[in-house]
Amino acid sequence: MIEDQDKKPTLCIGILTLNEERRIAACIDNAGFADQIIVIDSGSTDRTCEIATEKGAEVHRYADWQGFAVQRNRLLEHVRTDYIFFLDADETIPAPLRQEIQQAVETRSEAVWKVFWEQVAFGTPLTRMTKVAGGVRRLFAMTNILRYEGVVHEHAILRNPDTPERAFKGRLLHHSRETVYGSLLKLAQYAQLGAVRRAQAGKKGGIRRGLASALMNFVRFYFFRKGFLCGGPGFLFCLVVSLECFFRYAILKYDPMSENADVVKR
């Protein structure tokens, strides 16, 4: 809990970036209700940092990439508020969710808040897809969060492991698949990251394992999560996600992990 009960609790929104000049302005505009906006840049070669600075964000550059967890930990070092909400550069906060975040901060609770996505793929909101199970933890009291761990799909380590978890009703808009070409680039990146993580866990790869994972995830997203109701963009989204699952295991089997360890980037 915040010790000074007479002081209005404050909020920081933290954003990790790498070459996000196309989306960073909209992202920061949506974060404008925060008391502090921090951008941790991983070595952008475009105008990401300049645009973020122009928009009033506090920009810090850390080009020596060591993983998502390290970048989030670096971000935490610059937070001067009571709460931190992590926002990705390809996400925007609709008004209903913004109100929920503000109300959660005003409670002064140390509860962890998770949020669900509404995917926006190839210019189309996939509003008819059901939410992804589990949600993503995004809002923390600074008195409770210690650090992040993990290369990809990193997770927060809390001072109190028994902290209650709550979920926002409003969804983040996640512009994760804007173009087919960009989706293929992201597919390759996250497939490699996933392969490295599985190698570190001692797991095995292979074609059959990859096909099984891809098929299971395509069925889960396209049928059970109702991607089929979203037309062509829904099909493409589910296909790209399932192909990422396949290539994780293909990379794990056929690519030297010593090479993949160097691509645990961005």
Backbone as JSON, one array per atom type, in Angstrom:
{
  "sequence": "MIEDQDKKPTLCIGILTLNEERRIAACIDNAGFADQIIVIDSGSTDRTCEIATEKGAEVHRYADWQGFAVQRNRLLEHVRTDYIFFLDADETIPAPLRQEIQQAVETRSEAVWKVFWEQVAFGTPLTRMTKVAGGVRRLFAMTNILRYEGVVHEHAILRNPDTPERAFKGRLLHHSRETVYGSLLKLAQYAQLGAVRRAQAGKKGGIRRGLASALMNFVRFYFFRKGFLCGGPGFLFCLVVSLECFFRYAILKYDPMSENADVVKR",
  "N": [[0.84, -1.2, 0.0], [0.34, 2.34, -0.59], [2.12, 4.57, 1.37], [1.72, 7.3, 2.12], [-1.29, 8.51, 2.62], [-2.52, 10.87, 2.0], [-1.57, 11.67, -0.34], [-2.07, 11.71, -3.8], [-2.14, 8.75, -5.62], [0.29, 7.89, -8.08], [1.0, 7.25, -11.58], [3.02, 5.47, -13.85], [3.61, 4.88, -17.27], [5.24, 2.5, -19.09], [7.24, 1.86, -21.95], [8.67, -0.31, -24.31], [10.86, -0.08, -27.07], [11.8, -0.52, -30.53], [12.67, 0.68, -33.5], [10.06, 1.84, -34.07], [8.73, 3.93, -35.35], [6.39, 4.25, -36.81], [4.25, 3.71, -35.14], [4.69, 4.74, -32.61], [3.89, 7.35, -31.9], [1.04, 7.31, -31.73], [0.81, 5.44, -29.71], [1.99, 6.74, -27.47], [0.33, 8.98, -27.31], [-2.02, 7.76, -26.43], [-1.23, 7.08, -23.94], [-1.18, 9.35, -22.51], [-2.52, 10.1, -20.16], [-1.05, 9.31, -18.02], [1.21, 9.96, -15.24], [3.9, 9.84, -15.69], [5.77, 8.99, -18.51], [7.72, 6.57, -19.89], [10.13, 5.66, -22.25], [11.98, 2.98, -23.27], [14.49, 2.43, -25.32], [15.8, 0.16, -27.74], [17.9, 0.58, -29.48], [17.09, 1.93, -31.85], [17.07, 2.75, -35.33], [15.59, 4.43, -36.76], [13.24, 7.16, -36.54], [12.18, 6.8, -34.02], [12.98, 7.49, -31.31], [13.23, 10.28, -31.49], [10.61, 11.08, -32.14], [9.26, 10.13, -29.88], [10.4, 11.73, -27.88], [9.55, 14.24, -28.76], [6.87, 13.94, -28.25], [6.78, 14.13, -25.56], [7.67, 12.09, -23.93], [9.88, 10.38, -21.65], [12.93, 9.44, -22.61], [15.16, 6.72, -22.82], [18.09, 5.2, -23.93], [19.15, 1.95, -24.57], [21.11, 0.13, -26.17], [22.53, -2.2, -25.99], [21.39, -4.97, -26.22], [19.98, -7.41, -24.12], [17.86, -9.02, -23.71], [14.26, -9.19, -23.16], [13.47, -9.11, -20.47], [15.62, -7.87, -19.18], [15.52, -5.33, -20.36], [13.06, -4.44, -19.37], [13.65, -4.38, -16.66], [15.56, -2.38, -16.65], [13.93, -0.27, -17.31], [12.34, -0.12, -15.0], [14.12, 1.02, -13.22], [13.98, 3.71, -13.7], [11.53, 4.6, -12.93], [9.39, 6.81, -11.21], [7.06, 6.8, -9.87], [4.05, 5.6, -8.17], [2.81, 3.41, -9.28], [3.2, 1.13, -12.03], [2.51, 0.67, -15.41], [2.82, -1.5, -18.04], [3.21, -1.01, -21.44], [3.07, -2.01, -24.78], [4.66, -0.94, -27.85], [3.07, -1.38, -30.05], [0.51, -1.22, -29.17], [-2.62, 0.24, -28.11], [-4.61, 2.19, -25.82], [-7.91, 1.98, -25.22], [-10.64, 4.22, -24.31], [-12.47, 3.12, -22.27], [-10.82, 1.19, -20.98], [-8.76, 2.83, -20.11], [-10.06, 4.31, -18.11], [-10.55, 2.26, -16.26], [-7.94, 1.57, -15.53], [-7.09, 3.93, -14.25], [-8.9, 3.97, -12.12], [-8.11, 1.64, -10.79], [-5.55, 2.34, -9.9], [-6.22, 4.35, -8.13], [-7.26, 2.91, -6.01], [-5.15, 2.2, -4.44], [-4.15, -0.3, -4.03], [-2.1, -3.29, -3.77], [-2.6, -5.22, -5.56], [-2.14, -7.25, -8.5], [-2.76, -6.44, -11.82], [-4.21, -7.81, -14.7], [-4.53, -7.8, -18.28], [-6.51, -8.21, -21.21], [-6.19, -8.8, -24.74], [-7.52, -7.17, -27.64], [-7.19, -8.17, -30.76], [-5.85, -6.5, -33.58], [-5.66, -7.09, -36.78], [-4.1, -6.89, -39.9], [-5.36, -4.52, -40.54], [-7.92, -4.87, -39.56], [-10.07, -5.08, -36.8], [-10.24, -7.88, -34.76], [-12.78, -8.52, -33.54], [-14.61, -10.49, -33.04], [-13.34, -12.68, -32.2], [-12.74, -14.71, -29.35], [-11.39, -13.87, -26.09], [-7.91, -14.37, -25.33], [-6.91, -17.0, -23.28], [-6.01, -16.48, -19.88], [-4.66, -13.9, -19.99], [-2.51, -10.94, -19.69], [-0.16, -9.85, -17.36], [0.02, -6.52, -16.37], [-0.23, -4.16, -14.8], [1.29, -2.92, -11.92], [2.02, -2.38, -8.44], [4.67, -0.35, -7.44], [5.91, -0.87, -5.07], [5.76, -3.55, -4.85], [6.73, -4.97, -7.05], [9.64, -6.63, -8.0], [11.52, -7.46, -10.03], [12.05, -8.44, -13.48], [12.13, -11.61, -15.16], [13.34, -13.86, -17.68], [13.74, -14.59, -21.18], [12.02, -14.38, -23.43], [8.47, -13.89, -23.42], [8.57, -12.96, -20.83], [8.42, -12.71, -17.23], [7.08, -11.22, -14.24], [8.71, -10.88, -11.09], [7.55, -10.91, -7.88], [7.48, -9.11, -4.77], [5.71, -10.05, -2.89], [4.61, -13.11, -3.33], [2.04, -14.08, -3.1], [0.28, -12.19, -3.92], [-2.9, -10.86, -4.72], [-4.64, -11.34, -7.83], [-6.15, -9.52, -10.39], [-8.46, -8.74, -13.07], [-8.8, -6.58, -15.87], [-11.76, -5.4, -17.46], [-11.98, -4.03, -19.87], [-10.29, -4.08, -23.05], [-6.94, -4.09, -24.36], [-6.02, -2.61, -27.44], [-4.37, -4.4, -29.81], [-2.13, -4.03, -32.21], [-0.9, -6.15, -33.84], [-0.37, -7.47, -36.23], [0.14, -5.92, -38.88], [0.86, -5.97, -41.59], [1.37, -8.52, -44.12], [4.03, -9.04, -44.77], [5.4, -7.84, -42.57], [4.37, -9.48, -40.6], [5.55, -11.92, -41.18], [8.21, -11.36, -40.66], [8.09, -10.89, -37.91], [7.22, -13.41, -37.16], [9.51, -14.98, -37.71], [11.31, -13.87, -35.87], [10.12, -14.34, -33.3], [9.82, -17.09, -33.39], [12.47, -17.92, -33.31], [13.24, -16.89, -30.83], [11.53, -18.35, -29.18], [12.51, -20.9, -29.69], [15.09, -20.79, -28.58], [14.44, -20.44, -25.89], [13.17, -22.89, -25.35], [15.27, -24.62, -25.83], [16.97, -23.95, -23.74], [15.47, -25.0, -21.72], [15.8, -27.62, -22.1], [14.28, -28.99, -23.97], [13.17, -30.9, -26.86], [13.3, -30.68, -30.46], [11.85, -30.87, -33.8], [10.23, -32.04, -36.84], [7.74, -33.4, -36.64], [6.95, -32.78, -34.01], [6.72, -30.03, -34.3], [4.69, -29.82, -36.25], [2.54, -30.95, -34.86], [2.24, -29.08, -32.76], [1.66, -26.77, -34.25], [-0.73, -27.49, -35.57], [-2.46, -27.98, -33.39], [-2.57, -25.41, -32.23], [-3.61, -23.89, -34.33], [-6.19, -24.98, -34.63], [-7.14, -24.34, -32.09], [-7.14, -21.49, -32.06], [-8.49, -20.77, -34.49], [-10.89, -22.19, -34.55], [-11.91, -22.8, -31.82], [-11.45, -20.33, -30.55], [-12.76, -18.81, -32.27], [-11.77, -17.6, -34.61], [-12.55, -17.99, -37.21], [-14.8, -16.5, -37.61], [-13.93, -14.05, -38.34], [-13.27, -13.65, -40.96], [-11.0, -13.23, -43.77], [-8.75, -11.81, -42.56], [-8.85, -12.96, -39.99], [-8.29, -15.64, -40.53], [-5.67, -15.43, -41.6], [-4.3, -14.39, -39.37], [-4.53, -16.52, -37.48], [-3.21, -18.5, -38.89], [-0.57, -17.5, -39.12], [0.2, -17.41, -36.42], [0.12, -20.14, -35.8], [2.07, -21.12, -37.55], [4.33, -19.95, -36.47], [4.52, -21.47, -34.15], [5.16, -23.96, -35.3], [7.71, -23.46, -36.5], [9.31, -22.91, -34.3], [9.96, -25.43, -33.27], [11.16, -26.57, -35.48], [13.42, -24.96, -35.82], [14.67, -25.52, -33.4], [15.46, -28.12, -33.81], [17.0, -28.12, -36.2], [18.6, -25.84, -36.47], [21.68, -24.55, -35.26], [21.94, -23.97, -31.83], [23.8, -22.25, -30.8], [24.01, -20.27, -32.66], [21.44, -19.26, -32.65], [21.27, -18.19, -30.12], [22.34, -15.69, -30.34], [20.36, -14.22, -31.49], [18.51, -13.52, -29.71], [16.96, -11.05, -29.49], [15.44, -7.84, -29.42]],
  "CA": [[0.0, 0.0, 0.0], [1.04, 3.61, -0.57], [2.19, 4.99, 2.76], [1.13, 8.63, 2.3], [-2.67, 8.43, 2.19], [-2.96, 12.17, 1.54], [-0.96, 11.88, -1.65], [-2.75, 11.0, -4.88], [-1.22, 7.77, -6.22], [0.74, 8.27, -9.42], [1.13, 6.15, -12.54], [3.97, 5.53, -14.96], [3.42, 3.92, -18.37], [6.55, 2.18, -19.66], [7.15, 1.32, -23.31], [9.91, -0.77, -24.95], [10.78, 0.21, -28.51], [12.86, -0.72, -31.52], [12.2, 1.05, -34.84], [8.6, 1.9, -33.98], [8.32, 5.28, -35.69], [5.06, 4.26, -37.4], [3.2, 3.52, -34.15], [5.01, 5.25, -31.28], [3.13, 8.57, -31.59], [-0.29, 6.91, -31.28], [0.98, 4.74, -28.43], [2.23, 7.74, -26.42], [-0.89, 9.78, -27.18], [-2.96, 6.99, -25.63], [-0.69, 6.98, -22.58], [-1.04, 10.71, -22.01], [-3.14, 10.29, -18.84], [-0.1, 8.89, -16.98], [2.05, 11.02, -14.66], [5.23, 9.68, -16.25], [5.84, 8.06, -19.64], [9.12, 6.2, -20.12], [10.44, 4.84, -23.41], [13.28, 2.33, -23.24], [14.75, 2.08, -26.72], [16.81, -0.89, -27.88], [18.85, 0.89, -30.55], [16.38, 2.25, -33.08], [17.8, 3.48, -36.38], [14.65, 5.35, -37.39], [12.94, 8.36, -35.73], [11.41, 6.43, -32.83], [13.37, 8.28, -30.13], [12.93, 11.68, -31.72], [9.17, 11.25, -32.04], [8.89, 9.93, -28.47], [10.81, 12.94, -27.16], [8.64, 15.31, -29.17], [5.58, 13.68, -27.63], [6.89, 14.38, -24.13], [8.1, 10.91, -23.17], [11.24, 10.32, -21.11], [13.55, 8.41, -23.46], [16.46, 6.19, -22.43], [18.56, 4.25, -24.94], [19.98, 0.82, -24.15], [21.28, -0.65, -27.4], [23.2, -3.49, -25.7], [20.25, -5.85, -25.94], [20.23, -8.64, -23.36], [16.59, -9.7, -23.52], [13.12, -8.37, -22.76], [13.45, -8.93, -19.02], [16.65, -6.87, -18.84], [15.02, -4.02, -20.74], [12.01, -4.04, -18.42], [14.33, -4.05, -15.41], [16.16, -1.06, -16.85], [12.82, 0.68, -17.24], [11.94, 0.03, -13.6], [15.08, 1.88, -12.53], [13.67, 5.12, -13.97], [10.16, 4.91, -12.51], [9.31, 7.67, -10.04], [5.65, 6.84, -9.49], [3.59, 4.53, -7.27], [2.38, 2.26, -10.08], [3.76, 1.01, -13.37], [1.73, -0.09, -16.4], [3.66, -1.77, -19.2], [2.48, -0.9, -22.7], [3.92, -2.24, -25.95], [4.56, 0.13, -28.84], [2.01, -1.69, -31.02], [-0.77, -1.27, -28.45], [-3.26, 1.5, -27.72], [-5.51, 2.03, -24.68], [-9.21, 2.62, -25.43], [-11.12, 5.02, -23.17], [-12.97, 2.32, -21.12], [-9.7, 0.59, -20.26], [-8.07, 3.92, -19.42], [-10.8, 4.61, -16.87], [-10.32, 1.15, -15.33], [-6.57, 1.68, -15.01], [-7.07, 5.03, -13.31], [-9.63, 3.55, -10.92], [-7.3, 0.65, -10.09], [-4.48, 3.07, -9.22], [-6.82, 5.1, -7.02], [-7.55, 2.01, -4.89], [-3.92, 2.07, -3.67], [-3.95, -1.72, -3.76], [-0.92, -3.94, -4.35], [-3.04, -6.28, -6.48], [-1.61, -7.24, -9.86], [-3.86, -6.39, -12.78], [-3.91, -8.33, -16.02], [-5.36, -7.24, -19.34], [-6.66, -9.05, -22.41], [-6.05, -8.08, -26.01], [-8.34, -7.29, -28.84], [-6.24, -8.15, -31.86], [-6.14, -5.77, -34.81], [-4.79, -7.75, -37.75], [-4.26, -6.51, -41.31], [-6.28, -3.39, -40.6], [-9.26, -5.25, -39.13], [-10.2, -5.57, -35.42], [-10.79, -9.24, -34.7], [-13.66, -8.36, -32.39], [-15.45, -11.67, -32.83], [-12.53, -13.72, -31.55], [-12.8, -14.68, -27.89], [-10.14, -13.46, -25.47], [-6.9, -15.39, -25.09], [-6.96, -17.43, -21.88], [-4.92, -16.1, -18.99], [-4.37, -12.49, -19.94], [-1.11, -10.55, -19.5], [0.0, -8.95, -16.22], [0.56, -5.25, -16.85], [-0.23, -3.08, -13.8], [1.91, -3.34, -10.66], [2.48, -1.39, -7.47], [6.13, -0.34, -7.44], [6.38, -1.45, -3.81], [5.6, -5.0, -4.88], [7.45, -5.6, -8.14], [11.08, -6.69, -7.76], [12.27, -7.52, -11.29], [11.55, -9.37, -14.5], [13.0, -12.7, -15.57], [12.92, -14.54, -18.89], [14.19, -14.01, -22.44], [10.8, -14.01, -24.15], [7.36, -14.18, -22.51], [9.16, -12.7, -19.53], [7.43, -12.63, -16.16], [7.48, -10.38, -13.12], [8.94, -11.47, -9.78], [6.93, -10.01, -6.92], [7.92, -9.18, -3.37], [4.72, -10.9, -2.26], [4.14, -14.06, -4.34], [0.62, -14.36, -2.91], [-0.49, -11.0, -4.28], [-4.11, -11.17, -5.48], [-4.63, -10.96, -9.23], [-7.44, -9.08, -10.91], [-8.46, -8.55, -14.52], [-9.58, -5.48, -16.43], [-12.79, -5.8, -18.42], [-11.62, -3.43, -21.15], [-9.17, -4.73, -23.72], [-5.95, -3.34, -25.13], [-5.98, -2.84, -28.88], [-3.04, -4.92, -30.13], [-1.91, -3.96, -33.65], [0.24, -7.07, -33.9], [-0.14, -7.96, -37.59], [-0.32, -4.86, -39.77], [1.08, -6.4, -42.97], [1.82, -9.91, -44.24], [5.5, -9.03, -44.71], [5.79, -7.6, -41.19], [4.01, -10.65, -39.81], [6.55, -12.97, -41.43], [9.41, -10.96, -39.92], [7.84, -11.14, -36.48], [7.17, -14.86, -37.02], [10.88, -15.48, -37.63], [11.91, -13.4, -34.62], [9.57, -15.01, -32.13], [10.12, -18.51, -33.5], [13.83, -18.1, -32.83], [13.24, -16.66, -29.39], [10.88, -19.5, -28.56], [13.41, -22.06, -29.8], [16.15, -20.61, -27.59], [13.87, -20.69, -24.57], [12.94, -24.32, -25.21], [16.58, -25.26, -25.74], [17.45, -23.74, -22.38], [14.68, -25.85, -20.85], [16.14, -29.01, -22.4], [13.27, -29.62, -24.82], [13.61, -31.37, -28.18], [12.54, -30.18, -31.6], [11.58, -31.82, -34.87], [9.12, -31.73, -37.73], [6.47, -33.9, -36.12], [6.58, -31.96, -32.85], [6.29, -28.74, -34.8], [3.39, -29.95, -36.9], [1.53, -31.17, -33.82], [2.03, -27.81, -32.07], [1.01, -25.85, -35.17], [-2.12, -27.92, -35.79], [-3.21, -27.77, -32.16], [-2.8, -23.99, -32.03], [-4.51, -23.38, -35.37], [-7.53, -25.4, -34.24], [-7.52, -23.6, -30.89], [-7.44, -20.1, -32.38], [-9.41, -20.58, -35.6], [-12.2, -22.77, -34.25], [-12.38, -22.61, -30.45], [-11.44, -18.9, -30.25], [-13.69, -18.24, -33.26], [-11.13, -16.81, -35.64], [-13.26, -18.18, -38.47], [-15.83, -15.46, -37.72], [-13.28, -12.78, -38.68], [-12.93, -13.6, -42.38], [-9.61, -13.42, -44.2], [-7.77, -11.4, -41.54], [-8.86, -13.94, -38.91], [-7.57, -16.83, -41.0], [-4.24, -15.11, -41.68], [-3.78, -14.26, -38.01], [-4.41, -17.85, -36.89], [-2.19, -19.24, -39.64], [0.75, -16.99, -38.75], [0.47, -17.86, -35.05], [0.4, -21.58, -35.82], [3.36, -21.33, -38.22], [5.36, -19.62, -35.48], [4.66, -22.66, -33.3], [5.87, -24.99, -36.07], [9.11, -23.15, -36.74], [10.06, -23.02, -33.05], [10.49, -26.79, -33.14], [12.05, -26.8, -36.61], [14.68, -24.29, -35.46], [15.25, -26.24, -32.28], [16.05, -29.36, -34.33], [17.88, -28.01, -37.36], [19.51, -24.69, -36.39], [22.56, -24.58, -34.09], [21.5, -23.04, -30.79], [24.83, -21.24, -30.59], [23.68, -19.15, -33.54], [20.17, -18.68, -32.23], [21.44, -17.44, -28.88], [22.66, -14.32, -30.68], [19.22, -13.51, -32.01], [17.57, -13.22, -28.62], [16.99, -9.61, -29.58], [14.3, -7.02, -29.77]],
  "C": [[0.88, 1.26, 0.0], [0.98, 4.18, 0.83], [1.51, 6.33, 3.0], [-0.29, 8.64, 1.74], [-3.22, 9.77, 1.71], [-2.47, 12.48, 0.13], [-1.71, 11.07, -2.7], [-1.76, 10.02, -5.52], [-0.94, 8.1, -7.68], [1.04, 7.04, -10.27], [2.19, 6.46, -13.59], [3.54, 4.51, -16.01], [4.77, 3.75, -19.05], [6.42, 1.45, -20.97], [8.54, 0.9, -23.78], [9.78, -0.55, -26.45], [12.02, -0.28, -29.26], [12.25, -0.44, -32.9], [10.67, 1.04, -34.92], [8.06, 3.27, -34.4], [6.9, 5.35, -36.27], [3.96, 4.25, -36.33], [3.45, 4.26, -32.83], [4.22, 6.5, -30.92], [1.74, 8.23, -31.05], [-0.23, 6.23, -29.92], [1.13, 5.75, -27.29], [1.01, 8.63, -26.22], [-1.91, 9.08, -26.29], [-2.51, 6.86, -24.18], [-0.63, 8.33, -21.89], [-1.66, 10.98, -20.66], [-2.2, 9.93, -17.7], [0.71, 10.09, -16.47], [3.46, 10.99, -15.21], [5.14, 8.67, -17.39], [7.31, 7.82, -19.95], [9.21, 5.33, -21.37], [11.85, 4.3, -23.25], [13.54, 1.82, -24.64], [15.94, 1.13, -26.84], [17.77, -0.67, -29.05], [18.19, 1.2, -31.87], [17.25, 3.04, -34.04], [16.86, 4.4, -37.15], [14.37, 6.51, -36.43], [12.14, 8.04, -34.46], [11.72, 7.34, -31.64], [13.03, 9.75, -30.28], [11.42, 11.95, -31.57], [8.71, 11.12, -30.59], [9.23, 11.14, -27.63], [9.89, 14.1, -27.48], [7.28, 15.17, -28.51], [5.62, 13.82, -26.1], [7.3, 13.19, -23.29], [9.55, 11.07, -22.7], [11.94, 9.14, -21.79], [14.93, 8.03, -22.94], [16.86, 5.11, -23.43], [19.47, 3.2, -24.31], [20.11, -0.12, -25.35], [21.94, -2.0, -27.17], [22.15, -4.5, -25.25], [20.67, -7.13, -25.22], [18.95, -9.4, -23.06], [15.51, -8.76, -23.01], [13.11, -8.1, -21.26], [14.44, -7.85, -18.6], [16.15, -5.47, -19.2], [13.93, -3.54, -19.8], [12.62, -3.67, -17.07], [15.0, -2.68, -15.5], [15.09, 0.02, -16.76], [12.43, 0.94, -15.8], [12.86, 0.96, -12.83], [14.75, 3.36, -12.68], [12.29, 5.54, -13.48], [10.17, 5.73, -11.22], [7.87, 7.75, -9.5], [5.3, 5.66, -8.58], [3.23, 3.26, -8.02], [3.05, 2.3, -11.45], [2.82, 0.16, -14.23], [2.62, -0.25, -17.63], [2.8, -1.79, -20.45], [3.45, -1.15, -23.84], [3.67, -1.16, -27.0], [3.48, -0.12, -29.88], [0.65, -1.84, -30.35], [-1.31, 0.14, -28.2], [-4.32, 1.19, -26.66], [-6.83, 2.73, -24.98], [-9.69, 3.31, -24.15], [-11.66, 4.17, -22.02], [-11.86, 1.69, -20.3], [-8.91, 1.65, -19.51], [-8.75, 4.25, -18.1], [-10.59, 3.51, -15.83], [-8.93, 1.23, -14.71], [-6.5, 2.78, -13.96], [-7.78, 4.66, -12.01], [-8.83, 2.55, -10.11], [-6.18, 1.33, -9.3], [-5.03, 3.8, -8.0], [-7.15, 4.22, -5.82], [-6.36, 1.86, -3.95], [-3.6, 0.62, -3.31], [-2.65, -2.22, -4.36], [-1.31, -5.11, -5.26], [-2.35, -6.13, -7.83], [-2.79, -7.3, -10.82], [-3.39, -6.92, -14.12], [-4.92, -7.79, -17.03], [-5.4, -8.23, -20.51], [-6.54, -8.17, -23.64], [-7.28, -8.21, -26.88], [-7.39, -7.12, -30.01], [-6.76, -7.3, -33.02], [-5.16, -6.29, -35.85], [-5.13, -7.32, -39.17], [-5.36, -5.46, -41.48], [-7.68, -3.67, -40.09], [-9.27, -5.69, -37.67], [-10.86, -6.94, -35.42], [-11.74, -9.33, -33.5], [-14.47, -9.61, -32.08], [-14.66, -12.86, -32.29], [-12.67, -13.59, -30.04], [-11.42, -14.35, -27.33], [-9.2, -14.65, -25.28], [-6.89, -15.73, -23.61], [-5.76, -16.9, -21.1], [-4.68, -14.62, -18.87], [-2.89, -12.23, -19.65], [-1.03, -9.58, -18.33], [0.67, -7.66, -16.66], [0.65, -4.16, -15.79], [0.26, -3.61, -12.46], [2.12, -2.14, -9.75], [4.0, -1.47, -7.41], [6.7, -0.91, -6.14], [6.38, -2.97, -3.84], [6.43, -5.68, -5.97], [8.96, -5.51, -7.91], [11.87, -6.61, -9.06], [11.53, -8.42, -12.27], [12.6, -10.44, -14.76], [12.44, -13.32, -16.84], [13.36, -13.81, -20.14], [13.02, -13.51, -23.26], [9.64, -14.54, -23.31], [7.85, -14.06, -21.07], [8.06, -12.52, -18.47], [7.99, -11.83, -14.99], [7.66, -11.22, -11.86], [8.46, -10.46, -8.74], [7.52, -10.19, -5.52], [6.99, -10.1, -2.57], [4.15, -11.87, -3.29], [2.64, -14.35, -4.25], [-0.27, -13.15, -3.22], [-1.73, -11.38, -5.08], [-4.02, -10.63, -6.9], [-6.04, -10.61, -9.69], [-7.32, -8.81, -12.4], [-9.31, -7.35, -14.91], [-10.62, -6.04, -17.41], [-12.47, -5.26, -19.81], [-10.39, -4.1, -21.73], [-8.21, -3.72, -24.35], [-6.15, -3.64, -26.62], [-4.55, -3.2, -29.27], [-2.89, -4.98, -31.64], [-0.72, -4.85, -34.0], [0.58, -7.53, -35.32], [-0.69, -6.93, -38.57], [-0.19, -5.24, -41.24], [1.52, -7.86, -42.97], [3.33, -9.97, -44.1], [5.98, -8.83, -43.27], [5.47, -8.78, -40.29], [5.02, -11.77, -39.97], [7.87, -12.64, -40.71], [9.25, -11.24, -38.44], [7.78, -12.64, -36.21], [8.58, -15.42, -36.84], [11.54, -15.11, -36.3], [11.42, -14.21, -33.43], [9.74, -16.52, -32.19], [11.53, -18.79, -32.98], [13.93, -17.91, -31.32], [12.62, -17.85, -28.65], [11.76, -20.74, -28.6], [14.53, -21.97, -28.76], [15.63, -20.93, -26.19], [13.65, -22.18, -24.34], [14.25, -25.1, -25.12], [17.14, -25.13, -24.33], [16.71, -24.61, -21.38], [14.91, -27.34, -21.13], [15.13, -29.73, -23.28], [13.84, -29.98, -26.18], [12.71, -30.8, -29.26], [12.28, -31.27, -32.62], [10.34, -31.45, -35.65], [7.79, -32.17, -37.13], [6.01, -33.11, -34.89], [6.05, -30.6, -33.31], [4.93, -28.78, -35.46], [2.27, -30.13, -35.87], [1.2, -29.87, -33.09], [1.27, -26.83, -32.95], [-0.46, -26.21, -35.37], [-2.98, -27.65, -34.56], [-3.55, -26.29, -31.98], [-3.7, -23.39, -33.1], [-5.95, -23.73, -35.03], [-8.03, -24.58, -33.05], [-7.95, -22.17, -31.23], [-8.53, -19.96, -33.44], [-10.81, -21.08, -35.27], [-12.69, -22.43, -32.84], [-12.4, -21.13, -30.05], [-12.18, -18.1, -31.32], [-13.03, -17.29, -34.24], [-11.84, -16.91, -36.98], [-14.36, -17.15, -38.68], [-15.26, -14.14, -38.22], [-12.77, -12.74, -40.12], [-11.47, -13.86, -42.66], [-8.59, -12.99, -43.17], [-7.71, -12.38, -40.37], [-8.1, -15.2, -39.29], [-6.06, -16.58, -41.04], [-3.6, -15.02, -40.3], [-3.55, -15.64, -37.39], [-3.34, -18.67, -37.58], [-0.79, -18.81, -39.23], [1.14, -17.45, -37.34], [0.83, -19.33, -35.04], [1.73, -21.88, -36.51], [4.52, -20.98, -37.29], [5.6, -20.81, -34.56], [5.43, -23.76, -34.01], [7.36, -24.69, -36.15], [9.93, -23.1, -35.46], [10.73, -24.38, -32.96], [11.4, -27.15, -34.3], [13.42, -26.18, -36.34], [15.41, -25.05, -34.38], [15.98, -27.5, -32.76], [17.17, -29.1, -35.32], [18.82, -26.8, -37.35], [20.38, -24.8, -35.15], [22.13, -23.54, -33.06], [22.53, -21.97, -30.5], [24.59, -20.03, -31.48], [22.41, -18.45, -33.08], [20.3, -17.85, -30.96], [21.73, -15.96, -29.18], [21.48, -13.53, -31.19], [18.15, -13.31, -30.95], [17.54, -11.7, -28.48], [15.62, -9.06, -29.87], [12.99, -7.75, -29.6]]
}
